[in-house]
């Protein structure tokens, strides 16, 4: 399996800068085993993108936690799935903000609701998070109203604190959401992201950080601004929005050809791909034969992280669903997610994003002899 080899000396230097004066065993960061990324935290168990979700992901063994980043009106990076926040906060219940309901064009689509860029951080902190998938994860609604939207700095602080407590390295894996859109309204994301990372000692290739984006141009910009690892996100259809704006005819499919992967390797260290690009499904949801994407990417010296892995039947291929589809609870009941993890780990994937990191860690550790 291709993966970055991190020198113990270089890792120890990074730890001394970032996590001092903690006594952290640097060798715990050195592993060829695939990493487990807490997707928006442990979002299978808590409302996503909350400190509670991130902390639970860490406590259940995740190696990295993933914040999707958007900007506030005053230029602070905060973690939300989208800049439109009616699905993930109680903003609709705040009469003082009723007049901020609006419709905007986001990546070429009209979206109606409330948007982070119309709120200062202080205003956003008056809101409370709620479960984004209440029909599937009704149990998470128990925690609605308890948590705020965290800032990037708060997430880094959590990762540092938990690294000290658990004597292992907890990395962060931020995604820049809609960077072309935020550029268009004067809230460029790259500069505050890099400034925050560098101010926290996260500035080189050995730092426990990956920055990811579905767009290309901002990753190219970031490659000139920082030495931390970059990951090109690739969906199973469509194209990067900056390609739409620039008139570039290429699609995501073009980016995973040998030529496309070689081009990505010029500015990034990895790809983060829709898992259906690794093991496709037919129209009935059944798995087909694996593609050569992992080996193709490794040939281009790129790591491969797959998304998104979840335990519920509704997200699993038909092969791994369990129970009677006529049962009203079928979609939200757990299927044989362990079999899906085993399949992808066996194919040589370098890491994966999971809403249920405890399940992913359990399988990873069983297959690779104890984990990181």
Secondary structure, 3 states (H helix, E strand, C coil): CCCCCCCHHHHHHHHHHHCCCCCCCHHHHCCCCCEEEEECCCCCCCCCCCHHHHHHHHHCCCCEEECEEEECCCCCEEECCCCECCCCECHHHCHHHHHHCEEEEECCEEEEECEHHHCCHHHHCCCCECCCCCCCCHHHHHHCCCCCCCEHHHHHHHHHHHHHHHCCCCEECCEECCHHHHHHCCCCHHHHHHHHHHHCCCCCCCCCEEEEECCCHHHHHHHCCCCCEEEEEECCCCCCHHHHHHCCCCCHHHHCCHHHHHHHCCCCCEEEEEHHHCEEECCCCCEEEECCHHHHHHHCCCEEEEEEECCEHHHCCHHHCCCCCCCCCCCCCECCHHHHHHHHHHCCCCEEEECCHHHHHHHHHHHHCCCC
